[in-house]
Amino acid sequence: MKILLIDDNQDITTMFAKYFKLKGHDIHVSNGGQNGLQMIENSPFDAILLDLAMPDFSGHDIIDYLHKNNKVDHKIIISLTASSVSDDDKAYLIERGVHSVLRKPIDPDELLNYLMRIKS
């Protein structure tokens, strides 16, 4: 699976990158929202793991941009957040094209199993 992980926490991206590579997946990482958006626009991914709370250009900004420009179709975007997300916020994100919202911290095995289930 070709996965893009966008998260400003370098410890998280390093850990998940090592884990997904070890499991045989093609993982690409961005530690910033603007760069992550460029990667989304320039290459197809089987799944995009997107942190919502990033400084400067957040996961919400990426989702809003993709939605406004009709570029969210056929993308599996999983939002990851350590913050609490209300049901209204989840509904809004899903309405904008996000596949699902998962809470951090998340066990890497659990995340990979989830990705494999929704990809099949």
Secondary structure, 3 states (H helix, E strand, C coil): CEEEEECCCHHHHHHHHHHHHHCCCEEEEECCHHHHHHHHHHCCCCEEEEECCCCCCCHHHHHHHHHHCCCCCCCCEEEEECCCCCHHHHHHHHHCCCCEEEECCCCHHHHHHHHHHHHC
